[in-house]
Amino acid sequence: MIQTYRPGTSIFHRMPAGAKLAIFAALAIGLSAYPHDAWSVGVTVSGVCALFAPARLPLRVLAAEVWRLRWLVLVLGGALWIFVSPLVAWISTARVLSLVLLASLLTITTRMGDLLGVLQRMLRPLRRLGLDADAVSMTISLTITMIPVVASFAHEVRDAQRARGVRPGLWGVVPLLVRTLRHADDVGDALAARGLV
């Protein structure tokens, strides 16, 4: 599986995972609840992008993260532009972009094992209600790590279609689903072999 963590010595890398997760949660709530206008949401996106600098991440990392989100931006922004208004499209798309970039910064500067440990500690009190904290935290971590895997599958399928001269369309979803389901089976078999499921 693809790990998005990039080793480093920045202030973000040295910060405890629990503190980073709490700050991310507070920022996410603030970004979602604040009544943005066209100017303030632009400042927000710029501020989130600027956070990649103290993390000592090359500009190409930020560019790659934004490029990876291009279809989300185009589809969400385009739909809101057509069906609601250009202003709502800009505010909503910029808000989602900011949240996803913040999440990317969190996973880039934090080891998955550290995040998993924080999630397990947070969910431990819910064991009294019959919740398996280990299973839930593992599910969340697998979901996070599967996102770049599926994205890489989509790139490979699109490249293969272009090499064959096939125009991208709805049929491109079929090979992507097949590859994703096969990978999910492989992950399930690996977990079962280790006695984790």
C-alpha positions as CSV (number, residue, x, y, z in Angstrom):
1,M,0.0,0.0,0.0
2,I,1.1,3.6,-0.7
3,Q,2.3,5.6,2.4
4,T,1.8,9.3,2.0
5,Y,4.2,10.1,4.9
6,R,7.3,12.0,3.9
7,P,10.1,12.1,6.6
8,G,11.3,15.4,7.8
9,T,12.4,17.6,10.7
10,S,10.0,20.5,10.4
11,I,7.8,21.8,13.2
12,F,4.9,19.8,11.8
13,H,6.9,16.6,11.7
14,R,8.0,17.0,15.3
15,M,4.5,17.9,16.6
16,P,2.7,15.0,18.4
17,A,0.1,13.3,16.3
18,G,-2.6,13.9,18.9
19,A,-2.0,17.7,18.8
20,K,-2.0,17.7,15.0
21,L,-5.2,15.8,14.9
22,A,-6.9,18.1,17.4
23,I,-5.7,21.2,15.4
24,F,-6.9,19.7,12.2
25,A,-10.3,18.9,13.7
26,A,-10.6,22.5,15.0
27,L,-9.6,24.0,11.7
28,A,-12.0,21.7,9.8
29,I,-14.9,22.7,12.0
30,G,-13.9,26.4,11.7
31,L,-13.6,26.2,7.9
32,S,-17.0,24.4,7.7
33,A,-18.9,26.7,10.1
34,Y,-17.5,30.1,9.1
35,P,-19.8,32.0,6.7
36,H,-17.2,32.7,4.0
37,D,-17.4,35.2,1.3
38,A,-15.5,35.3,-2.0
39,W,-12.5,37.1,-0.4
40,S,-12.2,35.3,2.9
41,V,-12.3,31.8,1.3
42,G,-9.5,32.9,-1.1
43,V,-7.5,34.0,1.9
44,T,-8.2,30.6,3.5
45,V,-7.0,28.6,0.5
46,S,-3.9,30.7,0.3
47,G,-3.3,30.2,4.1
48,V,-3.6,26.5,3.8
49,C,-1.2,26.4,0.9
50,A,1.2,28.5,2.8
51,L,1.3,25.9,5.6
52,F,3.3,23.6,3.3
53,A,6.3,26.0,3.5
54,P,6.9,25.6,7.3
55,A,6.5,21.9,6.8
56,R,9.6,22.2,4.5
57,L,7.8,20.4,1.7
58,P,8.9,21.2,-1.9
59,L,6.5,23.2,-4.0
60,R,6.0,20.2,-6.2
61,V,4.4,18.3,-3.3
62,L,1.7,21.0,-3.0
63,A,1.3,21.1,-6.8
64,A,0.9,17.3,-6.9
65,E,-1.7,17.5,-4.2
66,V,-3.7,20.2,-6.0
67,W,-3.3,18.3,-9.3
68,R,-4.6,15.1,-7.7
69,L,-7.8,17.0,-6.7
70,R,-8.4,18.5,-10.2
71,W,-11.4,16.3,-11.0
72,L,-13.0,17.0,-7.6
73,V,-12.6,20.7,-8.2
74,L,-13.9,20.6,-11.8
75,V,-16.9,18.3,-11.1
76,L,-18.0,20.0,-7.8
77,G,-17.2,23.5,-9.0
78,G,-18.8,23.0,-12.4
79,A,-22.0,21.5,-11.0
80,L,-22.5,24.3,-8.5
81,W,-21.6,26.9,-11.2
82,I,-24.4,25.5,-13.4
83,F,-27.1,24.7,-10.9
84,V,-26.5,27.3,-8.2
85,S,-24.2,30.3,-8.9
86,P,-20.6,31.1,-9.6
87,L,-20.1,32.6,-6.1
88,V,-21.4,29.5,-4.4
89,A,-19.3,27.3,-6.7
90,W,-16.1,29.3,-5.7
91,I,-16.8,29.3,-2.0
92,S,-17.8,25.7,-1.7
93,T,-15.1,24.3,-3.9
94,A,-12.4,26.4,-2.2
95,R,-13.7,25.3,1.2
96,V,-13.5,21.6,0.2
97,L,-10.1,22.1,-1.4
98,S,-8.8,23.7,1.8
99,L,-10.1,20.8,4.0
100,V,-8.6,18.1,1.7
101,L,-5.2,20.0,1.5
102,L,-5.2,20.2,5.4
103,A,-5.9,16.4,5.5
104,S,-3.1,15.8,3.0
105,L,-0.7,17.9,5.1
106,L,-1.6,15.9,8.2
107,T,-0.9,12.6,6.5
108,I,2.2,13.8,4.8
109,T,3.8,14.9,8.1
110,T,2.5,12.2,10.4
111,R,3.2,8.5,10.4
112,M,0.2,6.3,9.9
113,G,1.1,4.3,13.0
114,D,1.1,7.4,15.1
115,L,-2.4,8.4,13.8
116,L,-3.6,4.9,14.4
117,G,-2.4,5.1,18.0
118,V,-4.2,8.4,18.6
119,L,-7.4,7.0,17.1
120,Q,-7.2,3.9,19.3
121,R,-6.8,6.0,22.4
122,M,-9.7,8.3,21.4
123,L,-12.0,5.3,20.8
124,R,-11.0,3.3,23.8
125,P,-13.7,4.7,26.1
126,L,-16.3,3.5,23.6
127,R,-15.4,-0.1,24.3
128,R,-18.0,0.0,27.1
129,L,-20.6,0.3,24.4
130,G,-19.2,-2.8,22.6
131,L,-17.2,-0.9,20.0
132,D,-13.9,-2.5,18.9
133,A,-11.5,0.4,18.9
134,D,-8.8,-1.6,17.1
135,A,-11.0,-2.6,14.3
136,V,-12.4,0.9,13.8
137,S,-9.0,2.6,13.8
138,M,-7.7,0.0,11.4
139,T,-10.7,0.6,9.1
140,I,-10.0,4.3,9.1
141,S,-6.3,3.9,8.4
142,L,-7.0,1.5,5.6
143,T,-9.5,3.9,4.1
144,I,-6.9,6.8,4.2
145,T,-4.2,4.6,2.6
146,M,-6.5,3.2,-0.1
147,I,-7.3,6.7,-1.5
148,P,-3.9,7.2,-3.2
149,V,-3.9,3.5,-4.3
150,V,-7.2,3.9,-6.1
151,A,-6.0,7.2,-7.6
152,S,-2.9,5.5,-9.0
153,F,-5.2,2.7,-10.5
154,A,-7.3,5.5,-12.2
155,H,-4.1,7.0,-13.7
156,E,-2.9,3.6,-15.0
157,V,-6.3,2.8,-16.5
158,R,-6.4,6.3,-18.2
159,D,-2.9,5.9,-19.5
160,A,-3.7,2.4,-20.9
161,Q,-6.8,3.8,-22.6
162,R,-4.8,6.6,-24.2
163,A,-2.1,4.2,-25.4
164,R,-4.8,2.1,-27.1
165,G,-6.5,5.3,-28.6
166,V,-9.6,4.7,-26.6
167,R,-11.5,7.9,-25.7
168,P,-12.1,8.2,-21.9
169,G,-15.7,7.5,-21.0
170,L,-18.0,5.6,-18.7
171,W,-16.5,2.3,-19.7
172,G,-13.2,3.3,-18.1
173,V,-14.9,2.8,-14.8
174,V,-15.2,-1.0,-15.3
175,P,-11.4,-1.8,-15.4
176,L,-10.9,0.6,-12.5
177,L,-13.6,-1.2,-10.4
178,V,-12.0,-4.6,-11.3
179,R,-8.5,-3.5,-10.2
180,T,-9.9,-1.9,-7.0
181,L,-11.9,-5.1,-6.1
182,R,-8.9,-7.3,-6.8
183,H,-6.7,-5.1,-4.6
184,A,-9.4,-5.2,-1.9
185,D,-9.4,-9.0,-2.1
186,D,-5.6,-9.1,-1.8
187,V,-5.7,-6.8,1.2
188,G,-8.4,-8.9,2.8
189,D,-6.3,-12.1,2.3
190,A,-3.2,-10.4,3.8
191,L,-5.2,-9.3,6.9
192,A,-6.7,-12.8,7.2
193,A,-3.3,-14.4,7.0
194,R,-2.1,-12.2,9.8
195,G,-5.1,-13.1,11.9
196,L,-6.4,-9.5,11.9
197,V,-9.9,-10.3,10.5
